[in-house]
């Protein structure tokens, strides 16, 4: 994997802290609620809300062996969810040790919009 330089990363990705309320639901279960999110904007993609791990109901999640690598953000780890009688495999991800330029998302999780409803107030 070839990684982007920090300058290339800054040209492609911006991260903005937000104190607006964020609520993440899976079916009827509230999985996360925070006023301390990070909004990641990457050229050519929809914005992604990253929620601090401390504001996520981790009891619903199980870490999986899956990893992926982004040339801008680094290696992502994945979690599956089981709640409200439903489940989704590898539906949450985090960059636990993100690359230079995107350190603000360290310790934060993002949620696949195919499975979760993420409401920003």
N, C-alpha and C positions, 0 to 999 in steps of 0.2 A: 504494500500500500504506500503510495506516495502522498505525503501530507502537504497541504497548502502552507505557504509562509504566513506569518502573523499579519503581514500587510495585505495579502490576498484575502485572509479571513475577515479583516476589518472592512474591506471593500464589499464583501458579500453578506456579512452578518452584522446586525445590530441587536443589542439586548437592552431593554428598558425595564427598570424596576417599576412595579406598580403597587399602589396601596389600595386599589379598587378591590372590592370583595369578589372572590372567585369561589364558586361551588362546583364540585365535580360529582356527578352521579352515575351509577351503573345500575340500570333498571330503577328500582326505587331506593336504593341504598346510597347514602351520602358517603363518598369515598374520601373526599378532601374538602376542606374549607380554609381559606386563608385571606389575609389582606397584605401578603408579602410575596407576591408572585414576580416572576421575571417573564417578560414577553420577548420571545426571540423572533426576529424578522430576518428571513433568509431570501435573497433575491430568487424570484421564480417559484416561491412556495407560500402557502398560507402561514400567517403568524402561528406560533406555538406557545401556549401558556405552560410555564414550568412552575410547579408548586413545591415549596420546601418539604422534604421528606418528613419532617416533624409535624406537618399539618395533614399528612396522609394516614388513613386508617390502615396501617400495615397488616393488621390481623386478617384482612381479606386477601392479602397478596402472598405469592410464593415466588421467590426468585428462580429463574430457569437458567439452564446452561447457555442459552442463546446470547450471542454478541454480534454486533455489526460494527463496522468502522466507517466513519465519515472523514473525508480529507480535511474538513474544516473544524469539526468538533472533537474528533477522536473516537475512542471505543465506547459503545453504548452497551449497557447491561439491560436485561429484560425481566419482567415479572408477569405472572399470570394472575387472574382474579377469579374468585369464586364467591358469589353473594346472591342473595335473593333467588336461590335455586338455579342460577345461571353461571356460566363461566366464559372466559375468553383467554386464550393462550397467547403469551408474549404481547400483551396489550398495553403495557406500561414500560417506559424506558427511562434511563437516566445515564448521564455522562458523569460517572463518579470521579474521574480525574480528567476533566476536559483540557483541551489544548489551549495554548496561550491565545488570548484574545476573547475567549468565551468562558473564562473562569467563573463568571457570575451564575452559571447554571449548575455548578458543582453543588451537590447536596439537594438537588431538585429533581422532580419527576415530571414526565409528560405523559399524556393519555391519548391513545388512539381514538380519533373521533368516530370511527366506525362502531365503537362499543360504548363510548362515554359521552355524556352531555357535559360540556364545560361552559358555565355561564359566568361571564364577567360583568359585574354590576356597574 
